[in-house]
């Protein structure tokens, strides 16, 4: 039997609407299958182990808005074992440079590599990790995205973190041309499962993860690499190259992040099926972002969508909006699982399971 909570099925205050299609259909985020390794991985900035050699490379990174091919190629691959989640990234770069050496400084003021991890896929309580070519790291815990006025826990550290850089060339030497730089990272499961629903590695399950590479145009000042400035004296904008497109210049919309499936098979599994409820979730978050921008004109924003329609695999998707004293909720009953999918006003995604 399926129990329906009265909180989400009564129009306590305001109105309930059935929403339709919002804009064009969203392209699916990218997916990657991380296989399990049984051999020790030495974190030295190189992918010499057989497990790394057998691991699949990701697609080449794309500009954050998903429109432009980046100037320099970037790709990543992943592995895992009982203790660690492993990352390896290869970044082509003719001039490898860095200046920041103190942990937890704003690393993206240098060229950097970044990892974003949301174990539960609820867009809340997620991790951000950045490192530069000096292997200087910045690790943060975010309670909510910036759009939801979340707290950034800057003093949070990844206990037991291992990271290394290898440079194909000479760092900070402007007299030559480099090939690029690689990063290798091991993050303990014991740390990144703390904010999730389970303390165990997500075997044969998926997490929402994305990667970003920040790259700057540069000037040489007395032989030193510096971020390039425009005629107005301000720094030119950085490039943001990502694995799975965000479709907006903002990494802090976790609903766009890619899907990483953790296979317990060391063989190279090629694909896994993203659940259809996830497609409903993408649709709901497009609607959520529209409502968030509307602010006090929520009813008007919802009304604009009433004449549209949305189907997934031939099944109509009805989105409902409920306004209450404590805020509003967007929800939908999945025609595939029967579960109730919900997004609260603060952006947190939850599921009320079918009994």
C-alpha positions in Angstrom: 0.0 0.0 0.0 1.2 3.5 -0.7 0.8 6.0 2.1 0.3 9.7 1.1 1.4 12.2 3.6 -1.2 14.8 4.4 1.6 17.5 4.4 2.1 17.2 0.7 -1.5 16.4 -0.4 -3.4 19.1 1.2 -3.6 22.6 -0.2 -3.1 24.2 3.2 -2.4 27.7 2.0 -2.4 29.2 -1.5 -3.1 27.0 -4.5 -2.1 23.6 -6.0 -1.2 23.6 -9.7 -0.4 21.0 -12.2 2.6 22.2 -14.2 3.6 21.5 -17.7 6.7 21.4 -19.8 9.3 24.1 -19.0 11.5 25.1 -22.0 13.2 22.5 -24.1 14.0 19.1 -22.9 17.2 18.9 -20.7 20.1 16.8 -22.0 21.0 14.1 -19.7 24.1 14.8 -17.5 27.1 12.7 -18.4 27.7 9.4 -16.7 30.8 7.4 -15.7 31.3 3.9 -14.3 34.0 3.7 -11.6 35.3 0.2 -11.3 36.7 -1.4 -8.1 40.4 -2.0 -7.9 42.1 -4.8 -5.9 45.6 -3.6 -6.2 47.3 -0.8 -4.0 47.2 2.6 -5.6 50.3 4.8 -5.0 49.3 8.4 -5.0 52.2 9.9 -6.9 50.6 11.8 -9.7 51.0 9.0 -12.2 48.7 6.4 -13.5 51.2 3.5 -13.7 49.1 0.8 -12.0 47.3 -1.7 -14.2 44.0 -0.6 -12.6 44.6 2.9 -13.9 45.6 1.7 -17.3 42.5 -0.3 -17.6 40.2 2.4 -16.2 38.1 4.2 -18.9 38.8 7.9 -19.6 35.9 10.3 -19.4 34.8 12.4 -22.3 36.9 15.5 -22.9 35.7 18.4 -20.7 33.5 21.0 -22.2 32.9 24.7 -21.4 30.6 25.1 -18.4 27.7 26.3 -20.5 28.1 23.3 -22.8 28.6 25.3 -25.9 32.3 25.8 -26.6 35.2 23.3 -27.0 37.9 24.4 -24.5 41.2 25.7 -25.6 43.1 22.8 -23.9 41.9 19.2 -23.4 41.0 17.8 -20.0 39.9 14.3 -19.0 39.5 12.3 -15.9 39.1 8.7 -14.7 38.1 7.1 -11.4 38.6 3.9 -9.3 37.5 2.8 -5.8 38.3 0.2 -3.2 37.0 -0.5 0.3 38.8 2.5 1.8 39.2 5.2 -0.9 37.7 6.9 -3.9 40.4 7.6 -6.4 40.6 10.3 -9.1 43.1 10.9 -11.8 42.9 13.9 -14.2 45.1 14.8 -17.2 45.3 18.5 -18.2 47.0 19.7 -21.3 48.7 23.0 -20.7 51.7 24.7 -22.5 52.4 26.9 -19.5 52.1 25.2 -16.1 52.2 27.7 -13.3 51.0 28.3 -9.7 51.6 30.7 -6.9 49.4 29.7 -3.9 51.0 27.4 -1.3 48.8 27.8 1.8 46.0 25.3 2.3 42.4 26.6 2.1 43.3 29.8 0.3 41.2 30.6 -2.8 42.8 28.1 -5.1 40.9 29.0 -8.2 42.9 32.3 -8.3 45.4 29.9 -9.9 44.7 27.4 -12.7 43.2 24.5 -10.7 41.3 21.2 -10.8 38.0 20.9 -8.8 35.8 18.0 -7.6 32.2 18.4 -6.4 30.4 15.5 -4.6 26.8 15.2 -3.5 26.3 11.6 -2.1 22.5 11.8 -1.7 21.7 13.8 -4.8 19.6 16.1 -2.7 21.6 19.3 -3.6 22.4 19.8 0.1 25.4 18.9 2.3 28.0 18.5 -0.5 31.7 18.6 -0.8 34.0 20.8 -2.9 37.7 20.1 -3.4 40.3 22.2 -5.3 44.0 21.9 -6.0 46.6 23.7 -8.1 49.9 22.6 -9.7 51.7 23.0 -6.4 49.4 20.4 -4.9 47.9 23.1 -2.6 44.4 22.1 -1.7 41.2 23.8 -0.6 38.5 21.6 0.8 35.0 22.8 1.8 31.7 21.5 3.1 28.6 23.3 1.9 25.3 22.9 3.7 23.3 24.3 0.7 24.0 26.0 -2.6 24.7 29.7 -2.5 21.3 30.4 -4.1 19.7 28.9 -0.9 21.9 30.9 1.5 23.8 27.9 2.7 26.8 27.9 5.0 30.3 27.3 3.7 32.3 25.3 6.2 35.8 26.5 5.2 37.5 24.9 8.3 36.3 21.4 7.3 39.1 19.2 6.1 39.2 15.8 4.4 41.0 13.8 7.0 43.3 11.2 5.5 43.4 12.9 2.1 46.1 11.9 -0.3 47.0 14.0 -3.4 49.9 14.4 -5.8 50.8 16.3 -9.0 53.1 15.3 -11.8 54.1 18.0 -14.3 55.1 17.2 -17.9 57.5 20.1 -18.1 58.8 22.7 -15.7 56.4 24.6 -13.4 56.7 28.4 -13.4 59.4 28.4 -16.1 58.3 30.8 -18.8 61.3 30.1 -21.0 59.9 26.7 -22.2 56.7 25.0 -23.3 55.1 22.3 -21.2 52.9 19.4 -22.1 50.6 19.7 -19.1 50.0 18.4 -15.6 48.3 15.5 -13.9 46.6 15.2 -10.5 45.9 12.0 -8.5 43.7 12.1 -5.5 42.5 9.6 -2.9 39.6 10.6 -0.6 38.6 8.2 2.3 35.1 6.9 2.1 34.9 7.4 5.9 35.0 11.2 5.3 32.7 11.7 2.3 30.0 9.3 3.5 29.5 11.3 6.8 26.9 13.6 5.3 25.1 10.8 3.4 22.5 8.3 4.3 25.0 5.4 4.6 28.5 5.2 6.0 29.4 2.4 3.5 30.7 2.8 -0.1 27.9 3.1 -2.6 28.5 -0.3 -4.2 26.4 -0.7 -7.4 24.8 2.7 -6.7 25.4 6.1 -8.1 26.4 9.5 -6.7 26.1 12.9 -8.2 29.6 14.2 -9.0 31.1 16.9 -11.2 34.6 18.2 -12.1 35.8 21.7 -13.1 39.0 23.0 -14.4 39.6 26.7 -14.0 42.1 28.2 -16.4 43.2 31.8 -16.7 44.8 33.9 -19.5 48.1 35.2 -18.2 50.7 37.9 -18.5 54.4 37.7 -17.6 55.5 40.3 -15.1 59.2 40.2 -14.5 59.2 36.6 -15.7 56.4 35.6 -13.3 53.0 34.3 -14.4 50.1 36.5 -13.4 46.4 36.5 -14.2 45.9 38.7 -17.2 44.2 42.1 -16.8 42.1 44.0 -19.3 42.4 47.6 -20.4 40.3 48.6 -17.4 42.9 47.1 -15.0 40.5 44.3 -13.9 41.3 40.6 -14.2 39.9 39.0 -17.3 37.3 36.3 -16.6 38.5 32.8 -16.0 37.6 29.8 -18.2 35.5 27.1 -16.6 35.8 23.7 -18.2 33.7 20.9 -16.8 33.0 17.2 -17.2 29.2 17.4 -17.3 27.8 20.7 -18.6 26.1 23.0 -16.1 24.4 25.0 -18.9 25.0 28.1 -16.7 28.2 29.7 -15.3 27.6 28.3 -11.8 29.0 25.0 -10.5 26.7 25.3 -7.5 23.6 23.9 -9.1 24.2 20.3 -8.1 21.1 19.0 -10.0 23.2 19.3 -13.2 26.2 17.2 -12.0 27.0 13.9 -13.6 26.2 10.4 -12.5 29.0 8.2 -11.2 28.1 4.5 -10.8 30.4 2.4 -8.5 30.6 -1.0 -10.0 32.0 -3.9 -7.9 33.1 -5.6 -11.1 36.7 -4.9 -12.1 35.7 -5.4 -15.7 35.1 -2.3 -17.9 31.3 -1.9 -17.7 30.3 0.6 -20.3 26.9 2.0 -19.3 24.3 2.0 -16.6 20.6 3.1 -16.8 19.8 6.4 -15.2 16.4 5.8 -13.4 13.5 7.5 -15.0 12.6 9.2 -11.7 15.9 11.2 -12.2 14.4 12.6 -15.4 11.4 13.8 -13.4 13.9 15.3 -11.0 15.7 17.3 -13.8 12.3 18.6 -14.9 11.3 19.5 -11.3 14.5 21.5 -10.8 14.0 23.5 -14.0 10.6 24.4 -12.5 12.2 25.0 -9.1 14.8 27.5 -10.5 12.0 29.4 -12.3 10.0 29.6 -9.1 13.0 30.7 -7.1 13.6 33.6 -9.5 9.9 34.6 -9.3 10.1 35.1 -5.5 6.9 36.8 -4.4 5.2 36.3 -7.8 5.2 32.5 -7.5 1.5 32.1 -8.4 2.0 34.1 -11.6 5.1 32.1 -12.5 3.2 28.8 -12.1 0.2 30.1 -14.0 2.4 30.7 -17.0 3.1 27.0 -17.3 -0.3 25.6 -16.9 -1.0 25.2 -20.7 2.1 23.2 -21.4 2.7 19.5 -21.1 5.4 17.0 -20.3 5.8 13.3 -21.0 8.6 10.9 -20.2 8.5 7.5 -22.1 4.9 8.3 -22.9 3.8 8.9 -19.3 2.5 12.4 -18.4 4.3 14.1 -15.6 2.3 16.3 -13.3 4.1 18.7 -11.0 2.2 20.2 -8.1 2.9 23.3 -6.1 1.9 23.8 -2.5 2.2 27.0 -0.5 2.1 26.9 3.3 3.0 29.2 6.2 6.4 27.5 6.5 7.2 27.9 2.8 6.3 26.1 -0.4 6.9 22.6 -1.8 7.1 21.3 -5.4 6.2 17.7 -5.7 5.2 15.0 -8.2 4.1 11.4 -8.0 6.2 9.3 -10.3 4.3 7.2 -12.8 7.3 4.8 -12.8 8.0 4.1 -9.1 4.9 5.5 -7.4 7.2 7.5 -5.1 6.5 11.1 -4.2 9.4 13.3 -5.4 9.7 16.6 -3.5 11.7 19.8 -3.6 11.3 22.2 -0.6 11.6 26.0 -1.0 15.2 25.8 0.2 16.0 23.4 -2.7 16.4 20.1 -0.8 15.2 17.1 -2.7 13.5 14.3 -0.8 11.5 11.1 -1.6 8.5 9.7 0.1 8.8 6.0 -0.8 6.0 3.7 -1.8 5.2 1.2 1.0 
